[in-house]
Amino acid sequence: ARAGPRHGGRRLRVRGAGLATFSTDRGQAEWLNTAKDYGGYYLVGRKWVAVGEERTVEALRTELGGDLEEGSEHMNPGGSHNKGGHHG
C-alpha cells in the first residue's frame, strides 16, 4: 500500500515502518500534506518521514527523534462540499 505520492524522495523500510527521505524541505512538506490524507502515523524528522503503526513509529522516535504526527483517516476524499444552502 502506498502512502501518498512521491515528491523526489527515496523510500526504504526500517523496523516495520516505511521511511521516505527528501532532498528539500518543500518536497517533504508537500509529500506529508498529501500522505496524511491516507491516515496512519508519521514520525517527521529533518528531510525524512517514517510511516507506520503508532507503536512502530513511537519506538523509532526513541532512536531517531522527530515529531509524531497523525494522519486524517476520516478525511473525506474528493470532497469539500459546501453544506450551506444557496440563496438566490
N, C-alpha and C positions, 0 to 999 in steps of 0.2 A: 504494500500500500504506500502511496506517495503522500507526502505532507506538503502539498503546495508546489508551485513551480520553482524551477531553479533559476537563480539570478547570478550566474557566473561563479557559483561555488562548487566545491567538491563535497561528495557525500561519502561518509565512512560509517562503520559500525563500531561502537565502543561499549563493551559490557552491557549489551542488550538495548542500547539506545542508538538512534541514528545521529550522526554528527555531521553537520554541514559547516564548511568553512567558506569565508568570503574574503575577497581582496579589497573591498571597500565597505565603509560603514553604511553607505546608501544602499548597496546591494543587499546587505544583511537586513536593514530596516524594511526594505520592500518585500523580501522573502518572508520575513517574520510576520508582517502585517497580513499577507495573503495566507500563509500557512496556519495562522491562529484561527482562521475561519473553519478549519477542519477539526478543531478541538485538540485535545492532548495536552501534554505538559512540556514546557520548553525551559531549558537552562541556557541562559543567554550570557555569553562572555564577549571579550573583545574580538570581533570578527569571526566568531563561531557560535553555533547553536546546537545543543544536544536535544533530541526529541525522543520521548518515550513515556512509559507509565510513570505516575507520580513517584512511586518508591524508587524507581530506577534513576530518575534524574536527581532525586534528593540524595541518593548515595553518591552519584557523580559530583554533586555540589561540594561534598566534604573534601574531595580530591582536587577538583578543578576550580572551585569558586564559582562566581557568576550569580545571576539573579534568576530566581524561579518565577516563571510566568505561566498562566493557564490559558489555554485556547478557549474559543467560544463555541463549544459543541452544540449549543442550542441556537446558533445563528440561523437565520432564515435565508438559505441560499437563493439567490435570484430575487431577493426581494425586499425592497423598501417600499412598501405600499403605504400610501397616504390614507390614513383611516378617517381623516376629516372629510366631511361632506363638501360637495361643490355647491356653491351658491350662485345661481345665475341662470 
